[in-house]
Amino acid sequence: MNDSARNNADGTGAEGSPVGTGDGTRAVRAGLPEPVKHEPTLPGPVFAAHFHLPGEPTGPYTYGRDENPTWTHLERAIGELEAPARDDVETLVFASGMAAISSVLFSQLRAGDTAVLPDDGYQVLPLVRAQLEAYGIEVRTAPTGGDSQLDVLDGAKLLWIETPSNPGLDVCDVRRLVDAAHARGALVAVDNTLATPLGQRPLELGADFSVASGTKQLTGHGDILLGYVAGRDTGAMTAVRRWRKIVGAIPGPMEAWLAHRSIATLQLRVDRQNATALKVAEALSARPEVTGLRYPGLPDDPSYRIASQQMLRFGCVVSFTLPTRARADRFLDALRLVDDATSFGGVRSTAERRGRWGGDAVPEGFIRLSVGAEDPEDLVADLLRALEESAD
Ligand SMILES: *Cc1c(COP(=O)(O)O)cnc(C)c1O
């Protein structure tokens, strides 16, 4: 772990409230307004399509597609976690991770521009690529591992990084890619979904945008969709905000409030889930039928060296391959504490045979396992039992 990166959160919150240096302290206090007598600690969701607005229509709260006080609290919370002690970062929340991703790509790129995407990233990126190309934007792709996106950067306007990549769990050197991109005048966005802001702070690694799906471990209960963009460049963020207004990809106040409530337990969930993920990876590594095991926190994982330099925590996702599709299906069927479901990051463990979707270049027996907050012994026992029971 990188302690200097972890312990530099010694500043003050957006409203001048003192913020502790520990991640748990920051998580429970993130984005809370100044205490007001007889008011709740975290004000409830504000359900409003419009606000009283006599006279000149000045902000902040005019119409519900532009701004909402419940978003404001949540945006402050996420901003405090993504960029502790910095007041030059703006955060915007969206209806989903894809809404956030699209808002960056489609607000920053014009016909004739070139964008570099990973070729092993989130499974909707190929659809995004096709849409960008339909708008006359050239798209190049390269793998996340080995910093291979460096090779196709010349002339690019924007570099999109996903590290660790989903579902392959490769890691690239964000600082190195940022330096190369900035030297060529390109903006850099990092998909921070898998790491969460407690696992990685892309803006401190030099990126222009940290973008994520809040649907996953950030909110962690598998009950809402959410996305966000945090960025340093005022002009670029103004364009992102304008895009949100144009497409209306906004979260409901209830979702925003639930997300904020969930962030209070982020450090508890992340530390529990990630510690168990390491134990699970260690248990799986001893099994002969498991191949291609990946977890960035395993010291012999190909991602470990760079991950341990730039990440504060290694995530709750473990991936591995079982010999055949049939074996993988039987294994998933035999699990009792792990739901066969997509997505990841929730307090209840989930796993799926990733190849069932098509799209990802993975073997038929490839499993993506998201480790939840169950007792580690129970979970490891369930996984090992299911491996035994699913044997030929
Ligand atoms: C899930 C996911 C997304 C998309 O988020 P939604 O909230 O489902 O729209 C984007 N990037 C990564 C890495 C993801 O895992």
The ligand as a MOL file (V3000), in Angstrom:
LIG
                    3D

  0  0  0     0  0            999 V3000
M  V30 BEGIN CTAB
M  V30 COUNTS 15 15 0 0 0
M  V30 BEGIN ATOM
M  V30 1 C -20.6770 -1.4780 -14.7680 0
M  V30 2 C -19.5760 -0.7210 -15.3700 0
M  V30 3 C -19.8270 0.4090 -16.1470 0
M  V30 4 C -21.2270 0.8540 -16.4810 0
M  V30 5 O -21.9340 1.2710 -15.3520 0
M  V30 6 P -23.5510 1.2830 -15.2900 0
M  V30 7 O -23.7990 1.9100 -13.9710 0
M  V30 8 O -23.9840 -0.1510 -15.4040 0
M  V30 9 O -24.0320 2.0910 -16.4270 0
M  V30 10 C -18.7450 1.0960 -16.6480 0
M  V30 11 N -17.4790 0.7080 -16.4290 0
M  V30 12 C -17.1970 -0.3810 -15.6860 0
M  V30 13 C -15.7790 -0.7720 -15.4630 0
M  V30 14 C -18.2370 -1.1360 -15.1480 0
M  V30 15 O -17.9480 -2.2220 -14.4360 0
M  V30 END ATOM
M  V30 BEGIN BOND
M  V30 1 1 1 2
M  V30 2 1 2 3
M  V30 3 2 2 14
M  V30 4 1 3 4
M  V30 5 2 3 10
M  V30 6 1 4 5
M  V30 7 1 5 6
M  V30 8 2 6 7
M  V30 9 1 6 8
M  V30 10 1 6 9
M  V30 11 1 10 11
M  V30 12 2 11 12
M  V30 13 1 12 13
M  V30 14 1 12 14
M  V30 15 1 14 15
M  V30 END BOND
M  V30 END CTAB
M  END
